[in-house]
Each structure stands twice: as C-alpha cells, then as structure tokens.
Amino acid sequence: MKKYISLLVLSVILLSCKTEMDQAMKSADKDFILKVANEKFAKKKWADALALYDRLPNLVAGTDDAPNVVFNSAYANYYDKNYRLAANQFKNFVISFPQDPRKEEAAYLSALCYYEGSLQYNLDQSNTESAITELQNFLNEYPDSERSKNITQLVDELTYKLEFKAFENAKQYYKMGEYKAAAVTFENVLEDFPATKLRPKIYDIIMKSKYELAVNSIYDLKKERLDNAAAYTRRISAELPNSEYSKTADELNAKLEAEKVKFAALQVEVEERKAEYDAKVKNAEAKENEKKELEQEKNQAKIENSADQARRDSAKVNSPEPQATFKFKR
C-alpha cells in the first residue's frame, strides 16, 4: 500500500512539474517564467532552464533581471557543454554589463569555454587557436587576477597540443621515408614553437632524417649531405650532452665518418675512371679527326685532279686545227 502511495505522490509531483513547465513556456508573465527558469537552474535541469531563459531577453530588457538572465543562461549552456554558445553569451555579458561585479568571472568563463571546446590534437585545431587567443586576452585584461595562474597553465596545455599536432604531422614524413621533407618540416616546427618541450625529440628525428638522406643520397649530393649530417650529430652531442640523444648522435657520427671515408675512396675511383674515359674519348676524337683530315685531303686531291683534267680537256677543245699543206705539182 505504501508503495502505491509513494508512486502516486511521485506521479503527482512529476505532473505538477510538467504542468508548471508547460505553463511557463506558454505564459507571457515575465516574473513567472523567470521564477520557473531559476528553479530549473537550481535543480540543474539545464535544458528546461535554457528553454525558459530563451523566452526572457525581450521581456527583461532594460530591467534589473536582464544581467541575471544572460549570466544564468550562459552558465546553463556551459554546464550543458554547449561551450561555443556559452562563450558568446559570457562575452556578451561582459560587453553589455561592464559595471557588473561579475564581469571578470564572465570574461574568465568565456575564455574557459573556448578551452573546453578545444578538440583532440589529431582533429581540427582552429578552436584551440581561438582558445589561446581568448585566454591570452584575459591575461592581458586581468594580469593580477587569481584566475590568471590557472589561465597560464591552460595556455601552456593548449600550446603543447598545437606543438604535438605539428610534431605528429612532421613525423609522418619520416615514417614514409621522406627524409628531406621530414627534416624541413621539423625545422619549421622549431621555428613556430621555439620554447617547445619536444625539442630533444625533434632534434633526434631531424638528425636521423639527415643521416638517412646522406647515406642513401645520389653521388652528386652525397658529400655535401654527409658533411651536413655529421655536423648536425656534433651539434646534438654538444647541446644534449650525457643524454640518450647524444649517445645516438655519437653512434651516427661514427657511421657517417666511416661513410665519408668510403665515399672519398669512391670519389678517387670515379675520378680515375673518368680520367680514363676522358682519355679514351680524346683519343677516339683525335683518330676521328685524323680520319676526317685524310678524307678531306683525298677529296681535295680528287677535286684538284678533276679540275686539272677539266682544264686539259678545255685546252684541247679551244686549240685551233692545224692548216692543211698543199703541194703543187710542177
């Protein structure tokens, strides 16, 4: 019996609440709507509270209730994880009610909403960039605020997310064996984030990329790339002494120096073969030139012989016939 009574009471309460909510949604009474909205807010029924607060802006415009409606509505959206909407509402509160004592809190929460809306590093980071900007704006506006300490930590966290995304993007080139692109892209990461905590790891991959690029390089570029890679290993050893990275750098440097010795020997061999080849080519060209000269001399002799013959033939044709000699009989 008690069980049925409890269920009945609960049903009456739920029906009463529903009826009150429905009445507030249909009502034009500002005070009644605000009362129910605040009750829903206090009970953390964010969707109901927001539905009612959305009906109030025009009704409370210019009244003392206006700031509370905007502020509570922004908070309700924040708790309901509608971060972009909450951020805009908190920002609107700061602009619309500059004398309200909750202005700093609203500015902080606006920036915090951008932070909450930041996605995982492997997704689009436009929200993260906006969040850093908003958080930095709060620091500039309220440098002495107690909340600034927390803001600094959040900015560092978001910045690291951008750094890590850039790091992972660059790392893909290394995994694909695109060592030149990997080295260049990681150098860009260091330029974009000079204070990054990932610097040692970035150095390590740049060094390995330069090593792979050098030892697998084409002949014409190999010496320059070997020298460049060896210089980079020495740089890492100097900047990160007594670390796992300096150990790797020393190992790669030894391999590079050995490769340089082998390549120097190869260069000598290539130069010798090139000299032999050039000599053969030069000798062949000399013989060909000699052959051409002999052929030209023969042709010239033929031409001259033909010319002499032509002159002789011409002389015969143009010579006068000898006069006939007549003898008279006596």
PLY file of the C-alpha trace (Angstrom):
ply
format ascii 1.0
element vertex 330
property float x
property float y
property float z
element edge 329
property int vertex1
property int vertex2
end_header
0.00 0.00 0.00
2.78 2.41 0.96
4.50 1.59 -2.33
1.44 2.62 -4.32
1.07 5.83 -2.29
4.72 6.72 -2.95
4.28 6.15 -6.67
1.14 8.23 -6.65
2.88 11.11 -4.85
5.77 10.92 -7.28
3.41 10.95 -10.22
1.60 13.99 -8.83
4.92 15.80 -8.32
6.11 14.99 -11.85
2.78 16.03 -13.30
2.88 19.23 -11.28
6.40 19.99 -12.51
5.45 19.24 -16.07
2.36 21.36 -15.80
4.36 24.26 -14.34
6.95 23.96 -17.11
4.24 23.89 -19.75
2.55 26.87 -18.17
5.79 28.83 -18.09
6.51 28.02 -21.72
3.07 29.33 -22.71
2.97 32.25 -20.29
3.72 35.89 -21.04
4.27 36.67 -17.37
7.92 37.67 -17.05
8.10 37.03 -13.33
6.50 33.58 -13.56
8.77 32.48 -16.40
11.84 33.77 -14.56
10.78 32.03 -11.33
10.38 28.66 -13.05
13.60 29.13 -15.05
15.57 29.85 -11.88
14.06 26.81 -10.20
15.07 24.61 -13.11
18.55 26.15 -12.98
18.85 25.42 -9.27
17.82 21.82 -9.88
20.43 21.55 -12.68
17.78 20.88 -15.28
19.77 22.77 -17.87
17.65 22.04 -20.94
14.44 23.23 -19.23
16.18 26.28 -17.78
17.60 27.23 -21.17
14.23 26.81 -22.89
12.73 29.31 -20.43
15.68 31.72 -20.40
15.45 31.89 -24.18
11.96 33.40 -23.81
13.10 36.13 -21.44
15.57 38.52 -23.17
12.89 40.74 -24.71
10.75 40.56 -21.59
13.53 41.61 -19.19
15.33 44.07 -21.46
16.18 47.23 -19.54
15.25 45.71 -16.17
17.40 44.60 -13.24
16.68 40.98 -14.20
18.46 41.26 -17.57
22.02 40.62 -16.28
20.92 37.54 -14.31
19.10 36.07 -17.29
22.15 36.42 -19.55
24.54 35.21 -16.83
22.45 32.18 -15.82
21.74 31.28 -19.42
25.46 31.33 -20.18
26.17 29.15 -17.14
23.41 26.70 -18.13
24.94 26.34 -21.59
28.35 25.88 -20.01
27.12 23.10 -17.73
25.20 21.57 -20.64
28.51 21.56 -22.59
27.30 24.00 -25.23
30.67 25.69 -25.00
30.62 27.85 -28.12
27.19 29.28 -27.26
28.18 29.77 -23.62
31.38 31.56 -24.65
29.41 34.00 -26.79
26.90 34.63 -24.01
29.58 35.28 -21.38
31.36 37.61 -23.79
28.07 39.39 -24.48
27.58 39.77 -20.73
30.97 41.49 -20.40
30.13 43.89 -23.22
26.52 44.56 -22.17
27.10 44.96 -18.43
30.58 46.43 -17.97
29.79 47.68 -14.45
28.54 44.33 -13.16
30.83 42.87 -10.44
30.66 39.51 -12.23
32.37 40.94 -15.31
35.75 39.31 -14.56
34.11 35.96 -13.83
32.22 36.15 -17.13
35.41 37.02 -19.04
37.20 34.11 -17.41
34.37 31.70 -18.19
34.19 32.90 -21.78
37.86 32.04 -22.22
37.35 28.78 -20.34
34.56 27.80 -22.74
36.96 28.15 -25.65
39.38 25.93 -23.77
36.70 23.30 -23.16
35.78 23.40 -26.85
39.31 22.55 -27.95
39.38 19.20 -29.73
41.88 16.34 -29.53
45.24 17.08 -31.13
44.57 14.88 -34.17
41.43 16.86 -35.08
40.95 20.41 -36.34
42.72 22.85 -34.03
41.05 26.12 -35.01
39.18 26.05 -31.67
42.47 25.55 -29.86
43.99 28.58 -31.54
40.91 30.66 -30.67
41.08 29.42 -27.09
44.71 30.51 -26.73
43.80 33.95 -28.06
40.86 34.32 -25.66
42.85 33.10 -22.67
45.69 35.44 -23.53
43.21 38.32 -23.80
42.04 37.53 -20.27
45.62 37.59 -19.01
46.16 40.96 -20.66
42.93 42.36 -19.23
43.30 40.93 -15.71
47.03 40.36 -15.13
46.67 40.48 -11.34
43.67 38.16 -11.12
43.91 34.98 -9.07
42.46 33.20 -12.08
45.47 34.22 -14.17
47.58 31.48 -12.60
45.18 28.86 -13.87
44.94 30.62 -17.26
48.71 30.41 -17.75
48.57 26.66 -17.16
45.71 26.29 -19.65
47.57 28.28 -22.31
50.61 26.05 -21.86
48.42 22.97 -22.20
46.76 24.22 -25.38
50.06 25.34 -26.88
51.50 21.90 -26.26
48.53 20.41 -28.09
49.37 22.52 -31.15
53.04 21.59 -30.83
52.22 17.90 -30.59
49.93 18.03 -33.63
52.69 19.73 -35.65
55.17 17.15 -34.32
52.96 14.21 -35.34
52.32 15.71 -38.80
56.05 16.11 -39.40
56.72 12.62 -38.08
54.56 11.15 -40.83
57.14 12.24 -43.42
59.83 10.37 -41.51
57.69 7.23 -41.29
57.10 7.36 -45.05
60.83 7.67 -45.74
60.50 11.26 -46.97
63.61 12.28 -45.04
64.23 15.64 -46.70
60.63 16.72 -46.12
60.80 15.43 -42.54
63.90 17.47 -41.72
62.48 20.65 -43.26
59.08 20.23 -41.58
60.61 19.61 -38.16
62.80 22.70 -38.58
59.59 24.65 -39.21
58.08 23.22 -36.01
61.06 24.52 -34.04
60.69 27.90 -35.69
56.95 28.07 -34.89
57.39 26.80 -31.31
60.87 27.86 -30.14
60.09 27.02 -26.50
58.63 23.58 -27.21
59.29 20.77 -24.77
59.55 18.43 -27.73
62.83 19.98 -28.90
65.06 16.98 -27.95
62.77 14.55 -29.78
62.64 16.87 -32.78
66.43 17.13 -32.82
66.63 13.34 -32.73
64.36 12.84 -35.74
66.00 15.63 -37.75
69.36 14.02 -37.06
68.13 10.59 -38.16
66.49 12.09 -41.23
69.71 13.80 -42.24
71.61 10.56 -41.69
69.24 8.53 -43.87
69.21 11.23 -46.53
73.02 11.32 -46.60
73.84 7.61 -46.69
71.18 6.96 -49.35
71.96 10.05 -51.39
72.81 10.27 -55.08
76.51 10.66 -55.90
76.48 14.36 -56.78
74.86 15.37 -53.45
76.35 12.78 -51.15
79.47 14.60 -49.93
77.53 17.74 -49.00
74.84 15.73 -47.23
77.36 13.59 -45.35
79.13 16.71 -44.11
75.81 18.31 -43.14
74.58 15.23 -41.27
77.90 14.79 -39.43
77.86 18.45 -38.36
74.32 18.01 -37.03
75.31 14.97 -34.94
78.10 17.00 -33.37
75.63 19.78 -32.62
73.28 17.37 -30.83
76.16 15.95 -28.78
77.07 19.47 -27.71
73.53 20.68 -26.93
72.28 17.50 -25.25
75.33 16.03 -23.51
75.05 12.83 -21.49
71.62 12.03 -22.89
70.16 9.21 -24.94
70.14 11.61 -27.89
73.84 12.43 -27.60
74.57 8.69 -27.47
72.64 8.19 -30.69
74.39 11.22 -32.18
77.83 9.77 -31.40
76.87 6.42 -32.95
75.56 8.04 -36.13
78.59 10.33 -36.33
80.91 7.31 -36.29
78.91 5.71 -39.10
78.92 8.94 -41.08
82.67 9.35 -40.73
83.16 5.78 -41.96
80.81 6.50 -44.84
82.80 9.63 -45.67
86.00 7.56 -45.89
84.32 5.05 -48.20
82.88 7.81 -50.32
86.26 9.55 -50.57
87.74 6.30 -51.91
84.84 6.01 -54.32
85.47 9.57 -55.48
89.11 8.73 -56.25
87.99 5.67 -58.20
85.37 7.65 -60.05
87.89 10.36 -60.93
90.34 7.75 -62.21
87.69 6.09 -64.32
86.55 9.48 -65.54
90.13 10.34 -66.50
90.46 7.03 -68.35
87.19 7.60 -70.09
88.11 11.18 -71.00
91.45 9.92 -72.38
89.68 7.29 -74.48
87.22 9.84 -75.74
90.02 12.27 -76.53
91.99 9.54 -78.32
88.93 8.47 -80.26
88.23 12.08 -81.18
91.84 12.51 -82.31
91.63 9.41 -84.53
88.30 10.55 -85.88
89.72 13.98 -86.63
92.75 12.38 -88.30
90.46 10.20 -90.38
88.41 13.20 -91.36
91.54 15.13 -92.33
92.77 12.25 -94.52
89.35 12.00 -96.09
89.33 15.72 -96.71
92.82 15.54 -98.26
91.68 12.73 -100.57
88.59 14.65 -101.53
90.67 17.76 -102.12
93.10 15.77 -104.31
90.19 14.38 -106.29
88.79 17.85 -106.74
92.15 19.19 -107.87
92.66 16.25 -110.26
89.22 16.78 -111.66
89.97 20.47 -112.11
93.25 19.71 -113.89
91.53 17.28 -116.19
88.84 19.79 -116.93
91.45 22.40 -117.82
93.23 19.96 -120.11
90.03 19.00 -121.82
89.11 22.63 -122.22
92.50 23.37 -123.74
92.04 20.64 -126.37
88.65 21.93 -127.36
89.76 25.53 -127.72
93.05 24.83 -129.59
92.91 25.80 -133.46
93.07 22.98 -136.02
96.43 22.84 -137.91
96.29 24.30 -141.56
96.34 21.72 -144.36
99.50 21.87 -146.52
99.00 21.68 -150.28
101.76 20.76 -152.63
101.53 21.86 -156.25
102.82 19.59 -158.93
105.18 21.09 -161.36
0 1
1 2
2 3
3 4
4 5
5 6
6 7
7 8
8 9
9 10
10 11
11 12
12 13
13 14
14 15
15 16
16 17
17 18
18 19
19 20
20 21
21 22
22 23
23 24
24 25
25 26
26 27
27 28
28 29
29 30
30 31
31 32
32 33
33 34
34 35
35 36
36 37
37 38
38 39
39 40
40 41
41 42
42 43
43 44
44 45
45 46
46 47
47 48
48 49
49 50
50 51
51 52
52 53
53 54
54 55
55 56
56 57
57 58
58 59
59 60
60 61
61 62
62 63
63 64
64 65
65 66
66 67
67 68
68 69
69 70
70 71
71 72
72 73
73 74
74 75
75 76
76 77
77 78
78 79
79 80
80 81
81 82
82 83
83 84
84 85
85 86
86 87
87 88
88 89
89 90
90 91
91 92
92 93
93 94
94 95
95 96
96 97
97 98
98 99
99 100
100 101
101 102
102 103
103 104
104 105
105 106
106 107
107 108
108 109
109 110
110 111
111 112
112 113
113 114
114 115
115 116
116 117
117 118
118 119
119 120
120 121
121 122
122 123
123 124
124 125
125 126
126 127
127 128
128 129
129 130
130 131
131 132
132 133
133 134
134 135
135 136
136 137
137 138
138 139
139 140
140 141
141 142
142 143
143 144
144 145
145 146
146 147
147 148
148 149
149 150
150 151
151 152
152 153
153 154
154 155
155 156
156 157
157 158
158 159
159 160
160 161
161 162
162 163
163 164
164 165
165 166
166 167
167 168
168 169
169 170
170 171
171 172
172 173
173 174
174 175
175 176
176 177
177 178
178 179
179 180
180 181
181 182
182 183
183 184
184 185
185 186
186 187
187 188
188 189
189 190
190 191
191 192
192 193
193 194
194 195
195 196
196 197
197 198
198 199
199 200
200 201
201 202
202 203
203 204
204 205
205 206
206 207
207 208
208 209
209 210
210 211
211 212
212 213
213 214
214 215
215 216
216 217
217 218
218 219
219 220
220 221
221 222
222 223
223 224
224 225
225 226
226 227
227 228
228 229
229 230
230 231
231 232
232 233
233 234
234 235
235 236
236 237
237 238
238 239
239 240
240 241
241 242
242 243
243 244
244 245
245 246
246 247
247 248
248 249
249 250
250 251
251 252
252 253
253 254
254 255
255 256
256 257
257 258
258 259
259 260
260 261
261 262
262 263
263 264
264 265
265 266
266 267
267 268
268 269
269 270
270 271
271 272
272 273
273 274
274 275
275 276
276 277
277 278
278 279
279 280
280 281
281 282
282 283
283 284
284 285
285 286
286 287
287 288
288 289
289 290
290 291
291 292
292 293
293 294
294 295
295 296
296 297
297 298
298 299
299 300
300 301
301 302
302 303
303 304
304 305
305 306
306 307
307 308
308 309
309 310
310 311
311 312
312 313
313 314
314 315
315 316
316 317
317 318
318 319
319 320
320 321
321 322
322 323
323 324
324 325
325 326
326 327
327 328
328 329
